[in-house]
Amino acid sequence: MPNPFENLECLTLENPNAGESDACVIWLHGLGASCNDFANLLPELNLTPGARIRFVFPQAPTMPVSVNNGYQMPAWYDLLSLDVDRKFNAEHLKQASAAIDEIIDEQVEAGISSQRILIAGFSQGGAVAYDVALNNIKPLAGLMALSTYFATSDSCRFAAENKDIPISVQHGTQDNVVLPELADRAEAALEAQGYRFDAHRYPMAHEVCREQIVDISAFINRCLPLVD
């Protein structure tokens, strides 16, 4: 069976007001969405002036999704249930994680240190982001988990190279798609492994709010500061 995650398409955006990029944010969208979703947020971010940050937005492949009666849509993995113990296609998630790791390798080959690469993900994309960052043997700049859950916490190897990675967990208190309890569970898993992280809750549903954009901007600026 062909791997649907081979040669993912990506939307790549550079800072037109800065020189050659020396840092990168790889940002994964949610179920049924597109690579343009968070690209549209960039003008609202308050990034450090002159920051030479490349934003890479991979596009998930289209596949049938069981919880949506097999309807075909962009997805990082097939989702089998929506309850708090949600079931998912683990092989798909691992394939997606491997594909994002290839994108990291491409950025490193292009001259960006892995320590200047931040992984971000919303909802399903966040589940992949957790897996990518915490299994990775290349030290990374940070992990931003937006309205998501740590689907592979029981199988993650928690690589030593990223035991000190900055992590920001951000979730809406009114989220009825990915329940706040799932963010709590992710944080408990992180605490059990000795990770330090920032925890943010917002009075919102499964979305992004103005207050959160301030925190997203601050986290990116902290993880990817200007370098000489």
C-alpha positions as CSV (number, residue, x, y, z in Angstrom):
1,M,0.0,0.0,0.0
2,P,1.5,3.4,-1.0
3,N,2.4,5.8,1.8
4,P,0.1,8.8,1.6
5,F,2.6,11.0,3.4
6,E,5.4,10.8,0.9
7,N,6.4,14.1,-0.7
8,L,4.0,16.3,1.3
9,E,3.2,19.6,-0.3
10,C,4.2,22.6,1.8
11,L,3.4,26.3,1.8
12,T,6.7,28.1,2.6
13,L,6.8,31.7,3.6
14,E,9.8,33.9,4.3
15,N,10.1,37.3,6.0
16,P,10.3,39.6,3.1
17,N,11.8,42.3,5.3
18,A,14.7,40.3,6.5
19,G,17.7,38.5,5.1
20,E,18.2,34.8,4.5
21,S,16.2,32.7,7.0
22,D,18.2,31.3,9.9
23,A,15.2,29.8,11.8
24,C,12.1,27.8,10.9
25,V,8.6,27.1,12.3
26,I,7.0,24.0,10.9
27,W,3.2,24.4,11.7
28,L,0.7,21.6,11.2
29,H,-3.0,22.3,10.6
30,G,-6.0,20.4,12.0
31,L,-8.4,17.8,10.6
32,G,-10.2,18.9,7.5
33,A,-8.2,22.1,7.2
34,S,-5.4,23.3,4.9
35,C,-1.9,24.6,4.9
36,N,-3.3,28.1,4.5
37,D,-5.1,28.1,7.9
38,F,-2.3,29.4,10.0
39,A,-0.4,31.1,7.2
40,N,-3.3,33.7,7.4
41,L,-2.4,34.3,11.0
42,L,1.2,35.5,10.3
43,P,0.4,39.1,9.8
44,E,-1.2,39.2,13.3
45,L,1.9,37.8,15.0
46,N,4.1,40.3,16.8
47,L,7.5,38.8,15.9
48,T,10.8,40.4,16.7
49,P,11.6,43.0,14.0
50,G,14.2,41.6,11.6
51,A,13.5,38.0,12.7
52,R,14.7,35.7,9.8
53,I,12.1,33.0,10.4
54,R,10.9,30.7,7.6
55,F,7.4,29.3,8.2
56,V,6.6,25.9,6.6
57,F,3.0,24.8,6.5
58,P,2.7,21.1,5.4
59,Q,-0.5,20.0,3.7
60,A,-2.0,16.7,5.1
61,P,-3.0,14.1,2.5
62,T,-6.7,13.5,1.8
63,M,-8.0,10.3,3.2
64,P,-11.3,8.7,4.4
65,V,-12.0,9.6,8.1
66,S,-14.0,7.0,10.0
67,V,-15.6,9.5,12.5
68,N,-16.9,11.4,9.5
69,N,-18.5,8.3,7.9
70,G,-15.5,7.7,5.7
71,Y,-15.8,11.2,4.1
72,Q,-12.5,12.1,2.4
73,M,-10.7,15.1,3.8
74,P,-7.2,16.3,4.7
75,A,-6.1,14.3,7.7
76,W,-2.9,13.4,9.5
77,Y,-4.4,10.1,10.5
78,D,-7.7,8.2,10.5
79,L,-9.7,9.0,13.6
80,L,-11.8,6.1,14.8
81,S,-13.6,7.7,17.8
82,L,-14.1,11.2,19.3
83,D,-14.5,10.2,23.0
84,V,-12.0,11.2,25.6
85,D,-10.1,8.0,25.0
86,R,-10.2,8.5,21.2
87,K,-8.9,5.8,19.0
88,F,-6.8,6.5,15.9
89,N,-4.8,4.8,13.2
90,A,-1.3,4.6,14.9
91,E,0.4,3.7,11.6
92,H,-0.9,6.8,9.9
93,L,0.3,9.0,12.8
94,K,3.8,7.4,12.7
95,Q,4.0,7.9,8.9
96,A,2.9,11.5,9.3
97,S,5.6,12.0,12.0
98,A,8.3,10.5,9.8
99,A,7.2,12.8,7.0
100,I,7.6,15.9,9.2
101,D,11.0,14.6,10.3
102,E,12.0,14.5,6.6
103,I,10.9,18.2,6.4
104,I,13.2,18.9,9.4
105,D,16.0,17.2,7.6
106,E,15.4,19.3,4.5
107,Q,15.6,22.5,6.5
108,V,18.8,21.4,8.2
109,E,20.3,20.5,4.7
110,A,19.2,24.0,3.6
111,G,21.4,25.5,6.4
112,I,19.1,25.9,9.4
113,S,20.3,24.3,12.6
114,S,17.8,21.8,14.1
115,Q,18.1,23.9,17.3
116,R,16.5,26.8,15.4
117,I,13.5,24.7,14.2
118,L,10.2,25.0,16.2
119,I,7.4,22.4,15.8
120,A,3.8,23.6,16.1
121,G,0.5,21.9,15.6
122,F,-3.2,22.5,16.0
123,S,-5.6,19.6,17.0
124,Q,-4.7,16.6,14.9
125,G,-1.6,18.4,13.8
126,G,-0.7,19.0,17.4
127,A,-0.8,15.2,18.1
128,V,1.7,14.7,15.3
129,A,3.8,17.6,16.6
130,Y,4.0,16.0,20.1
131,D,5.2,12.8,18.4
132,V,7.7,14.5,16.2
133,A,9.3,16.7,18.9
134,L,9.5,14.3,21.8
135,N,10.8,11.3,19.8
136,N,13.3,13.4,17.9
137,I,17.0,12.7,18.3
138,K,17.8,16.1,16.8
139,P,17.6,18.9,19.4
140,L,14.8,21.3,18.4
141,A,13.9,24.9,19.4
142,G,10.5,24.3,20.8
143,L,7.1,22.6,20.7
144,M,3.8,24.5,20.5
145,A,0.7,22.3,21.2
146,L,-2.5,24.1,20.2
147,S,-5.9,22.7,21.2
148,T,-4.6,19.2,20.9
149,Y,-3.7,16.0,22.8
150,F,-0.7,13.7,23.2
151,A,-2.0,10.7,21.3
152,T,1.2,8.7,21.5
153,S,2.2,9.4,25.1
154,D,2.2,5.6,25.8
155,S,4.6,4.8,23.0
156,C,6.8,7.9,22.9
157,R,10.5,7.2,23.6
158,F,11.0,10.7,25.0
159,A,14.4,11.2,23.4
160,A,17.1,12.6,25.6
161,E,18.0,15.2,23.0
162,N,14.8,17.1,23.6
163,K,14.2,16.5,27.4
164,D,14.7,20.3,27.9
165,I,12.8,21.5,24.9
166,P,10.6,24.5,25.6
167,I,6.9,23.5,25.4
168,S,3.8,25.6,25.3
169,V,0.4,23.9,25.8
170,Q,-2.5,26.1,24.8
171,H,-6.2,25.1,25.0
172,G,-9.7,26.5,25.1
173,T,-11.8,25.9,28.2
174,Q,-14.9,25.6,26.1
175,D,-13.4,23.3,23.5
176,N,-16.0,20.6,22.7
177,V,-13.9,19.0,19.9
178,V,-10.7,18.3,21.8
179,L,-11.9,18.4,25.4
180,P,-9.8,20.4,27.9
181,E,-9.4,17.1,29.8
182,L,-7.2,15.9,27.0
183,A,-4.8,18.9,27.4
184,D,-4.7,18.1,31.2
185,R,-3.8,14.5,30.3
186,A,-1.0,15.7,28.0
187,E,0.4,17.9,30.7
188,A,0.3,15.1,33.2
189,A,2.2,12.9,30.8
190,L,4.8,15.7,30.4
191,E,5.1,16.2,34.1
192,A,5.6,12.4,34.7
193,Q,8.6,12.5,32.3
194,G,10.1,15.6,34.0
195,Y,9.3,18.1,31.2
196,R,8.9,21.8,32.0
197,F,6.2,23.6,30.0
198,D,4.0,26.6,29.9
199,A,0.2,25.9,30.3
200,H,-2.3,28.4,28.9
201,R,-6.1,28.2,29.0
202,Y,-8.4,30.6,27.1
203,P,-12.2,31.2,27.3
204,M,-12.7,29.9,23.7
205,A,-13.9,26.8,21.8
206,H,-11.8,24.9,19.2
207,E,-10.2,27.9,17.7
208,V,-7.5,30.6,18.2
209,C,-8.3,33.8,20.1
210,R,-6.7,37.3,20.3
211,E,-5.1,36.7,23.8
212,Q,-3.6,33.4,22.5
213,I,-1.9,35.2,19.6
214,V,0.0,37.3,22.1
215,D,1.3,34.1,23.7
216,I,2.1,32.4,20.4
217,S,4.1,35.5,19.4
218,A,6.0,35.5,22.7
219,F,6.8,31.8,22.5
220,I,8.2,32.0,19.0
221,N,10.2,35.1,19.9
222,R,11.6,33.3,23.0
223,C,12.5,30.1,21.2
224,L,13.9,31.7,18.1
225,P,15.6,34.9,19.2
226,L,17.7,37.1,16.9
227,V,21.2,35.9,16.3
228,D,24.2,37.8,15.0
